[in-house]
């Protein structure tokens, strides 16, 4: 998931999880939009779904993840079209807020591709937090 804060917007890759995210976000006055952020738009990508409510879902299959968290399984795949941040902002009015100042990237192995999707737009954020691991989970 990707979180953008002051005004909080979650960007969730999986359409199924995005619907749940939207329902919860509305309760708290936040936004959730569906989008698989990568460095190119309109590329159909195989998205691997995980058994832990999607928290470990990724564009990549498990590598060391299975050894560290054996209780988490891949439950299937779905095909999703990718989108860059620039194209997602054009599509989603809630992302056009110039006051967004915190970017949190938690994307299960696709960190570089997601950051590349921002192009020059990365400079609009004061803070960027990227969750990564020291081992190759995906």
Buried (B, 14 or more C-beta within 10 A) or exposed (E): BBBBBEBBBBBBBBEEBBEBBBEEBEEEEBBBBBBBBBBEBEEEBEBBBBBEEBEBBBBBEBEEBBEEBEEBBBEEEBEBEBBBBBBBBEEBEBBEBEEBBBBBBBBBBBBEBBBBBBEEBEEEBEEEEEEEEEEEBB
